[in-house]
Structures are given as structure tokens and as C-alpha cells.
Amino acid sequence: MRELTYFVAVSLDGHIAGQGGDISAFPQGDHIGWLLAEYPDTLPAPFLAAMQKEANNAHFDTVLMGRRTYQLGVDQGLTNPYPHLRQIVFSRSPQSLDEAVTMTDEDPRTVVQRLREEPGGGMWLCGGGQLAAQLMPLIDRLVLKVAPVLLPGGVPLFAPTDGPASTWTLEQSQTFDSGVVVNHLRRG
């Protein structure tokens, strides 16, 4: 069965972006080399091209994101950020900006359940917090790039929800000189 992994940068105070969706406070240090080597499929195509690297889809073949997360790229002129992945954007008012990106207002849980039944690789939940809260019961793994910054009033890792508590097991932790700590966790 295909796994859903929430792979995201997060601040010490549990935010995936600052106020207004600002992500500029996240450090771009030595962990970027690790990303290029281990998770190139999570990097946008222009970044990979600039680094003369290619995605290998070793971990993921599908990316899921909310409209606000997708909009960060659109604001930079990037309507097809991950051409090496199947891209699904959840929006209350889906309006396709690129034929390579599927925009949908369908229930995210229904979509993920359907994707689980299809053959393929892992699914990457890229963000945001609202979508993560809706998909929380279906998330199998967390890969949290914990940055040594505080983003008061920012976008939470998970939007508030009434769901049940869940327990996660730390499988691996990596520390970088930049202060970023990457934690790999599995449900249960």
C-alpha cells in the first residue's frame, strides 16, 4: 500500500510558515546538500536544474498540497513546480493554472484513499496545515525539518482539529551544523 508522508519544514514553535505564509526565515544551510542527495524529488524543478540535479522519485511519485502552498510557487511564476511528480492541489475553488497540475475540490481523504489503491510510489504531503489536519488520520510518516527559528503567529503544522491523539515513533534523527534537525517518525 502506498504511504502518505508529511515532509515539511517546521519552526521550533510548530509553524510551517510565518505570518502571511512567509517562509523566508527558514535556513538554507548545510541540510540542502542532504535534500539534494536523499530527497531530490521534494525540490522544485528550477532548483534542481540550477543545481544540475535530477529527481529520482526514490521516495515519492505524487505530491499533494493545499492551494496556499501551491500559490507560493505561482507567485514566483511557477505553475508546474514538480513536473517529475503527479501534482494534486486541493482548493475550494479549483481553477487549473497548468495542465500538469490537477486542481480539485474533492474531499482530500477520499482522494488519498483512492490513491492508496492505485499502484505507485509514496505520496508526499507538501503542505499546508489545513490540509494536514484533514489528512492527519491517513498520514503514515512524518519527516520534519525542524529549523532553529520561531515564527509566532504563523501557519501551524496542523490546523486545530478535534481528532483523537496519535502517537509517533522516532525512527531517525539527523542534526546539521545549521541547527536544522530532521526527524523521521512513523505512526504508532
C-alpha positions in Angstrom: 0.0 0.0 0.0 1.2 3.5 -0.8 2.3 5.6 2.2 1.4 9.2 2.8 4.4 11.2 4.2 4.1 14.7 5.6 7.5 16.0 4.7 7.8 19.7 5.7 10.0 22.3 7.3 8.7 23.4 10.7 9.8 26.0 13.2 10.6 25.4 16.9 7.2 26.7 17.8 5.4 24.4 15.3 4.8 26.6 12.3 5.4 25.7 8.6 5.3 29.4 7.6 5.3 32.8 9.2 2.5 35.3 9.1 1.1 35.7 5.7 2.7 32.4 4.5 6.3 33.8 4.7 8.9 31.1 4.6 12.0 33.3 4.3 13.1 32.7 7.9 13.8 29.0 7.3 17.6 28.5 6.9 19.1 27.4 3.6 22.2 25.8 5.1 24.0 22.5 5.0 20.9 20.4 5.0 20.2 21.4 1.4 23.0 19.1 0.3 21.3 16.3 2.2 18.0 17.1 0.4 19.7 17.0 -3.0 21.2 13.6 -2.2 18.4 11.9 -0.3 15.1 13.7 -1.3 15.6 15.4 -4.6 12.0 14.6 -5.6 10.9 17.2 -2.9 12.7 20.1 -4.7 11.1 22.2 -7.4 12.3 21.7 -10.9 14.0 25.1 -11.3 16.1 24.5 -8.2 17.1 21.0 -9.4 18.1 22.4 -12.8 20.1 25.2 -11.2 22.0 22.6 -9.1 22.3 20.3 -12.2 20.5 17.5 -10.5 17.5 15.4 -11.4 14.7 14.0 -9.3 14.9 10.2 -8.9 11.5 9.6 -7.4 13.0 7.2 -4.9 10.6 8.2 -2.2 7.6 9.8 -3.9 5.7 9.8 -7.2 2.9 12.1 -6.1 2.7 15.4 -4.3 -0.4 16.7 -2.5 -0.7 20.3 -1.4 -3.2 22.9 -0.5 -3.9 25.9 -2.6 -2.0 28.4 -0.4 1.1 26.2 -0.6 0.8 25.9 -4.4 0.3 29.7 -4.6 3.8 30.3 -3.1 5.2 28.9 -6.4 2.6 30.6 -8.6 3.6 34.0 -7.1 7.1 33.3 -8.4 5.8 32.4 -11.8 6.0 28.6 -11.2 2.7 26.9 -12.1 4.3 23.4 -12.5 6.7 23.1 -9.6 7.2 19.4 -9.6 6.9 18.1 -13.2 8.6 14.8 -12.1 5.7 14.1 -9.7 1.9 13.7 -10.1 0.7 17.0 -8.6 -2.6 17.3 -6.9 -3.7 20.7 -5.4 -6.8 20.9 -3.1 -8.8 24.1 -3.4 -12.3 25.2 -2.6 -12.4 26.9 -6.0 -10.3 24.8 -8.3 -9.0 26.7 -11.3 -6.4 25.0 -13.4 -3.3 27.1 -14.0 -1.2 24.3 -15.6 -2.4 21.2 -17.4 0.2 19.1 -15.5 -1.3 20.1 -12.1 -4.6 18.5 -11.0 -6.8 21.0 -9.1 -9.7 19.5 -7.1 -12.3 20.4 -4.6 -12.9 16.8 -3.8 -12.5 15.6 -0.1 -8.8 15.1 0.4 -9.4 11.9 2.4 -11.4 10.4 -0.4 -8.6 11.2 -2.9 -5.9 9.7 -0.7 -7.9 6.5 -0.1 -8.3 6.2 -3.9 -4.6 6.8 -4.5 -3.7 4.2 -1.9 -5.5 1.6 -4.0 -3.5 2.5 -7.2 -0.1 1.1 -7.9 2.8 3.5 -7.5 5.2 5.0 -5.1 4.9 7.2 -2.0 2.7 10.2 -1.6 4.2 13.5 -0.3 2.0 15.9 1.6 3.8 19.2 1.0 1.5 21.4 3.0 -0.3 23.2 4.3 -1.6 23.0 7.9 -5.3 22.9 7.0 -4.8 20.0 4.6 -2.6 18.2 7.0 -5.3 18.4 9.7 -7.8 16.9 7.3 -5.4 14.1 6.4 -4.0 13.5 9.8 -5.6 10.1 10.3 -4.2 8.9 7.0 -0.6 10.2 7.4 1.8 7.2 7.8 5.1 9.1 8.2 6.4 12.5 9.3 9.7 13.9 8.0 10.0 17.2 9.9 12.9 19.5 9.1 12.9 21.4 12.4 14.5 24.8 11.9 16.1 26.8 14.7 13.7 29.7 14.3 10.5 30.9 16.0 7.6 32.1 13.8 4.9 33.5 16.3 1.5 33.7 14.8 2.5 31.6 11.7 0.8 28.8 9.9 0.6 25.8 12.2 2.0 22.4 11.3 -1.6 21.1 11.8 -4.6 23.4 11.9 -6.6 22.9 15.1 -8.7 19.8 15.0 -11.0 17.7 17.2 -9.4 14.5 16.1 -8.1 11.9 18.5 -4.5 12.0 19.8 -1.9 10.0 17.8 1.4 8.5 18.8 4.5 8.6 16.7 7.8 6.6 16.9 11.0 8.3 16.1 12.9 6.2 13.6 15.8 8.5 12.8 17.1 12.0 13.6 19.8 13.9 11.8 21.4 17.1 13.0 23.1 19.7 10.8 25.6 22.5 11.6 22.9 25.0 10.5 20.9 23.9 13.5 18.3 22.1 11.4 17.3 18.7 12.8 15.5 16.3 10.6 13.2 13.8 12.4 11.7 10.8 10.7 8.7 9.4 12.5 6.3 6.6 11.9 2.7 6.4 13.2 2.3 4.2 16.2 
